[in-house]
Amino acid sequence: MIAVTQNSNIPFITTDQMREVDRAMMEDYGIDLAKMMENAGRELAHLARSRFLGGNPKGKRVAVLAGTEGSGGGGLMCARRLNNWGANVTVWLSSPTERLTEVPRHQLSILERMGVPINSPSERGILHSWRSPGAPGL
């Protein structure tokens, strides 16, 4: 793994700078968090489809790792889009579902209704796995 440094040719912003971008989008421009996550997840799904799935995710196995806050919502939205394109998606959450903030929780509920397999650790560190009736197996 290569660390990105300030001398790198790869553009980057710090965590504090990204928080400021999020704040400006919501407070200065009136774009809500759910919309930002939808946009981020859509673009991530397009990137995954073109870069990692040969342009066609249909029938390909995809594991989506998602956190519990902002980036988690984008990851869950990406999972939804890839699933809609025919990928066999499985979601792995980094934390128990009880720790999801509001917008990622909403995205997770959509995936549950779609029958996408979801794996989550419990508060005691035990992995929980569930799928809706009729969901494809792994």
N, C-alpha and C positions, 0 to 999 in steps of 0.2 A: 504494500500500500504506500502511495506517495502522499506526503503531507503537502497541503497547499500553504504557501507562505506569501508574505507581502511582495516578495521578489518574483513570484510566479507569473507566468503569462496568462494564467486562468483568472478571469475576473471573479471577485467574491465580495460579499459584504459580511460584516460581523453580526452576531446575534442582536446586539443593541440597535444596529442600523436596520435590521429586518423588523424589529419591533416598532421602530419609528415609521417604516414604510406601512406596516399594518395599521398603526394609529392614524397616519395621514389618510390612508384609503377610507377608513371608517369615519373619522371625525371631519376631515377636510373635504372629502369627496362624496360622502354618504353611501359608500359601497359596503354592504353588510358582510359579516364574517361568513355566513353561509354561501353567499355569492362568490366570495374570494375562494372558498374551498372548492366549490363547483368548478370554477375556472382552473384552479391548480390541478384538481383531479382529472379534468378533461385533458389538459395539456400533458400531464404525466402519462395518461393512458395512450394518447397519440404517440408520445415519445417511445413508450414501451413497445407499442405495436410496430413502429417502424424500425427501431434500433435492435430490439431483442426477439421479436416474434416474426421476423421476415415479412412484415406488412399484413399478415393474416393470422390473428390469434385463434381462429376457429379450431377447436379440438385440442389445443395445446394446454398443458398443465402450467398454472401460474400460482405462485405463492405470494401473497401480499402481506407484508409486515407493517403493522400500523400502531402508532402510539395513541395516546389518549387525548391529546390536545389538538391544536390547529393542524399540524402536519398529518395527524391521524385521520382527521376528517377528509383531507385531500386524498390520502391513501385509500380510504374506504370508498370514496367516490370513484377513484381510478378502478378499484375492484369491480364496482357496479358496471362501469362502462365496458371493461374487458369481458365481464360475464355476458353482457348484452351482445357483444361481438362474437360470442361463441366459445370463449376460453373456458377451461375447467378451472375455476378460481377457488382457492382456499385462502381464508383470511386467518392470520395469526396476530393476536393483539399482544402488546408488550406488557399490559397491566390488566387487572381485573376490570370487567365491564362497568362495575360500580364507579370506577374512577374516570370514566369518559365524561368529558364536558358536553354541553347541550348539543352542539352541532354534530360532533362525531357520533353521539348517541343516536341522533336522528338518522344519520347515514347507516349506522349499524342496523337499526330497525328495518330499514329498506332492504338491506342485504338478507336479513333474517326472513322477511316475507318472500324474497326471491328464492330462498332455499340454498343460498351460498353457504358452504361449510365454514364455521367460525370456531376458532380455538382461542381460549383465553385462560390465563392462570387465575386461580381463585385468590382470595385474600390470604389463604394459608399456603399458597405456593403450589397447589395441586392444579394440574392442567384439566380444564373442562373443554369438551368438544361436543358440538351439537350440530344437527342439520335438520332442516324442516322435512316433513314427509315428502317423498318423491325427489329429494335432492340427490344428485349424482354422487357416487362414491369416489374415492381417490384411487 
